[in-house]
Amino acid sequence: MSDETESALLTIFQLEKAAYEVRYEAAHRPEWLPIPVHALVRLAGALLGLQAAPAAGGSP
């Protein structure tokens, strides 16, 4: 398996976990919802080869 394939598979698994966390936080701690939503957006962007927005509080 190539490094590129391995990296894409890892990102897909992380994306799946982030989606689960969105559901969980929405049901149990809605005030924490932005945390997994941000991860979901960042991971989806990485998988699609898009540049993700900088993290909140990060450098521009």
Buried (B, 14 or more C-beta within 10 A) or exposed (E): EEEEEEEEEEBEEBBEBBBEBBEEBEEEEEEEBEBBBBBBBBBBEBBEEEEBEEEEEEEE
